[in-house]
Amino acid sequence: MGGELTTRRLLAMIAAGLVLLIGVLAMWQPVHLSEFDNYGLQISCGSGFFADMSHPEIADGGPGPLTEQCESALLFRRGWAIPTMVLGAGALLVLALRGSRVVSPRSRQ
């Protein structure tokens, strides 16, 4: 019962993998503000993995309100994407390890 891969566990593993993938993609996607610079370009803050404050600092003429907005936007993105990745990875790990238990003939009695 513990070693076989049931359809239910397989579907749960696929769902956990999708949750992990959603978190990774959210961290990978660029974070933009709704503000635009003098050239009409949307202010870019980097991604969830790597912050890039060069664009808001250039638009502000140094650290300023746009930089603070970028920091807030990155914090918000990381605030939900990291727990999503952890939840997906944890569930996937538990489901994978749960199936690798060896059931001895004595424990079946």
Contact map, one row per residue, 1 for C-alpha under 8 A:
1111000000000000000000000000000000000000000000000000000000000000000000000000000000000000000000000000000000000
1111000000000000000000000000000000000000000000000000000000000000000000000000000000000000000000000111111000000
1111100000000000000000000000000000000000000000000000000000000000000000000000000000000000000000000111111000000
1111110000000000000000000000000000000000000000000000000000000000000000000000000000000000000000000010000000000
0011111011000000000000000000000000000000000000000000000000000000000000000000000000000000000000000010000000000
0001111111000000000000000000000000000000000000000000000000000000000000000000000000000000000000000000000000000
0000111111100000000000000000000000000000000000000000000000000000000000000000000000000000000000000000000000000
0000011111110000000000000000000000000000000000000000000000000000000000000000000000000000000000000000000000000
0000111111111000000000000000000000000000000000000000000000000000000000000000000000000000000000100000000000000
0000111111111100000000000000000000000000000000000000000000000000000000000000000000000000000000000000000000000
0000001111111110000000000000000000000000000000000000000000000000000000000000000000000000000000000000000000000
0000000111111111000000000000000000000000000000000000000000000000000000000000000000000000000000100000000000000
0000000011111111100000000000000000000000000000000000000000000000000000000000000000000000001100110000000000000
0000000001111111110000000000000000000000000000000000000000000000000000000000000000000000000000000000000000000
0000000000111111111000000000000000000000000000000000000000000000000000000000000000000000000000000000000000000
0000000000011111111100000000000000000000000000000000000000000000000000000000000000000011101100000000000000000
0000000000001111111110000000000000000000000000000000000000000000000000000000000000000001100100000000000000000
0000000000000111111111000000000000000000000000000000000000000000000000000000000000000001000000000000000000000
0000000000000011111111100000000000000000000000000000000000000000000000000000000000011011000000000000000000000
0000000000000001111111110000000000000000000000000000000000000000000000000000000000011111100000000000000000000
0000000000000000111111111000000000000000000000000000000000000000000000000000000000001001000000000000000000000
0000000000000000011111111100000000000000000000000000000000000000000000000000000010011000000000000000000000000
0000000000000000001111111110000000000000000000000000000000000000000000000000000011111000000000000000000000000
0000000000000000000111111111000000000000000000000000000000000000000000000000000010001000000000000000000000000
0000000000000000000011111111100000000000000000000000000000000000000000000000000000000000000000000000000000000
0000000000000000000001111111100000000000000000010000000000000000000000000000100010000000000000000000000000000
0000000000000000000000111111110000000000000000111000000000000000000000000000110011000000000000000000000000000
0000000000000000000000011111110000000000000000111000000000000000000000000000000000000000000000000000000000000
0000000000000000000000001111111000000000000000110000000000000000000000000000000000000000000000000000000000000
0000000000000000000000000011111100000000000111110000000000000000000000000000000000000000000000000000000000000
0000000000000000000000000000111110000000000111110000000000000000000001001100100000000000000000000000000000000
0000000000000000000000000000011111000000011111000000000000000000000001001000000000000000000000000000000000000
0000000000000000000000000000001111110000011110000000000000000000000011001000000000000000000000000000000000000
0000000000000000000000000000000111110000011000000000000000000000000000000000000000000000000000000000000000000
0000000000000000000000000000000011111000011000000000000000000000000000000000000000000000000000000000000000000
0000000000000000000000000000000011111111111000000000000000000000000000000000000000000000000000000000000000000
0000000000000000000000000000000000111111111000000000000000100000000000000000000000000000000000000000000000000
0000000000000000000000000000000000011111100000000000000000100000000000000000000000000000000000000000000000000
0000000000000000000000000000000000011111100000000000000000000000000000000000000000000000000000000000000000000
0000000000000000000000000000000000011111110000000000000000000000000000000000000000000000000000000000000000000
0000000000000000000000000000000000011111111000000000000000000000000000000000000000000000000000000000000000000
0000000000000000000000000000000111111001111100000000000000000000000000000000000000000000000000000000000000000
0000000000000000000000000000000111111000111110000000001100000000000000000000000000000000000000000000000000000
0000000000000000000000000000011110000000011111000001101100000000000001000000000000000000000000000000000000000
0000000000000000000000000000011110000000001111100011111100000000000001100100000000000000000000000000000000000
0000000000000000000000000000011100000000000111111111100000000000000000000000000000000000000000000000000000000
0000000000000000000000000011111000000000000011111111000000000000000000000100000000000000000000000000000000000
0000000000000000000000000111111000000000000001111110000000000000000000000100110000000000000000000000000000000
0000000000000000000000000011000000000000000001111110000000000000000000000000000000000000000000000000000000000
0000000000000000000000000000000000000000000001111111000000000000000000000000000000000000000000000000000000000
0000000000000000000000000000000000000000000011111111100000000000000000000100000000000000000000000000000000000
0000000000000000000000000000000000000000000111100111111000000000000000000000000000000000000000000000000000000
0000000000000000000000000000000000000000000111000011111110000000001001000000000000000000000000000000000000000
0000000000000000000000000000000000000000000010000001111111000000000000000000000000000000000000000000000000000
0000000000000000000000000000000000000000001110000001111111100000000000000000000000000000000000000000000000000
0000000000000000000000000000000000000000001110000000111111110111011001000000000000000000000000000000000000000
0000000000000000000000000000000000000000000000000000111111111111011000000000000000000000000000000000000000000
0000000000000000000000000000000000000000000000000000011111111100000000000000000000000000000000000000000000000
0000000000000000000000000000000000001100000000000000001111111100010000000000000000000000000000000000000000000
0000000000000000000000000000000000000000000000000000000111111111111000000000000000000000000000000000000000000
0000000000000000000000000000000000000000000000000000000011111111000000000000000000000000000000000000000000000
0000000000000000000000000000000000000000000000000000000111111111000000000000000000000000000000000000000000000
0000000000000000000000000000000000000000000000000000000110011111111100000000000000000000000000000000000000000
0000000000000000000000000000000000000000000000000000000110011111111100000000000000000000000000000000000000000
0000000000000000000000000000000000000000000000000000000000010011111110000000000000000000000000000000000000000
0000000000000000000000000000000000000000000000000000000110110011111111000000000000000000000000000000000000000
0000000000000000000000000000000000000000000000000000100110010011111111100000000000000000000000000000000000000
0000000000000000000000000000000000000000000000000000000000000011111111110000000000000000000000000000000000000
0000000000000000000000000000000010000000000000000000000000000000111111111000000000000000000000000000000000000
0000000000000000000000000000001110000000000110000000100100000000011111111100000000000000000000000000000000000
0000000000000000000000000000000000000000000010000000000000000000001111111110000000000000000000000000000000000
0000000000000000000000000000000000000000000000000000000000000000000111111111000000000000000000000000000000000
0000000000000000000000000000001110000000000000000000000000000000000011111111100000000000000000000000000000000
0000000000000000000000000000001000000000000010110010000000000000000001111111110000000000000000000000000000000
0000000000000000000000000000000000000000000000000000000000000000000000111111111000000000000000000000000000000
0000000000000000000000000000000000000000000000000000000000000000000000011111111100000000000000000000000000000
0000000000000000000000000110001000000000000000010000000000000000000000001111111110000000000000000000000000000
0000000000000000000000000010000000000000000000010000000000000000000000000111111111000000000000000000000000000
0000000000000000000000000000000000000000000000000000000000000000000000000011111111100000000000000000000000000
0000000000000000000000000000000000000000000000000000000000000000000000000001111111110000000000000000000000000
0000000000000000000001110110000000000000000000000000000000000000000000000000111111111000000000000000000000000
0000000000000000000000100010000000000000000000000000000000000000000000000000011111111100000000000000000000000
0000000000000000000000100000000000000000000000000000000000000000000000000000001111111110000000000000000000000
0000000000000000001101100000000000000000000000000000000000000000000000000000000111111111000000000000000000000
0000000000000000001111110000000000000000000000000000000000000000000000000000000011111111100000000000000000000
0000000000000000000100000000000000000000000000000000000000000000000000000000000001111111110000000000000000000
0000000000000001001100000000000000000000000000000000000000000000000000000000000000111111111000000000000000000
0000000000000001111110000000000000000000000000000000000000000000000000000000000000011111111100000000000000000
0000000000000001100100000000000000000000000000000000000000000000000000000000000000001111111110000000000000000
0000000000000000000000000000000000000000000000000000000000000000000000000000000000000111111111000000000000000
0000000000001001000000000000000000000000000000000000000000000000000000000000000000000011111111100000000000000
0000000000001001100000000000000000000000000000000000000000000000000000000000000000000001111111110000000000000
0000000000000000000000000000000000000000000000000000000000000000000000000000000000000000111111111000000000000
0000000000000000000000000000000000000000000000000000000000000000000000000000000000000000011111111100000000000
0000000010011000000000000000000000000000000000000000000000000000000000000000000000000000001111111110000000000
0000000000001000000000000000000000000000000000000000000000000000000000000000000000000000000111111111000000000
0000000000000000000000000000000000000000000000000000000000000000000000000000000000000000000011111111100000000
0110000000000000000000000000000000000000000000000000000000000000000000000000000000000000000001111111100000000
0111100000000000000000000000000000000000000000000000000000000000000000000000000000000000000000111111100000000
0110000000000000000000000000000000000000000000000000000000000000000000000000000000000000000000011111110000000
0110000000000000000000000000000000000000000000000000000000000000000000000000000000000000000000001111111000000
0110000000000000000000000000000000000000000000000000000000000000000000000000000000000000000000000001111100000
0110000000000000000000000000000000000000000000000000000000000000000000000000000000000000000000000000111110110
0000000000000000000000000000000000000000000000000000000000000000000000000000000000000000000000000000011111110
0000000000000000000000000000000000000000000000000000000000000000000000000000000000000000000000000000001111111
0000000000000000000000000000000000000000000000000000000000000000000000000000000000000000000000000000000111111
0000000000000000000000000000000000000000000000000000000000000000000000000000000000000000000000000000001111111
0000000000000000000000000000000000000000000000000000000000000000000000000000000000000000000000000000001111111
0000000000000000000000000000000000000000000000000000000000000000000000000000000000000000000000000000000011111
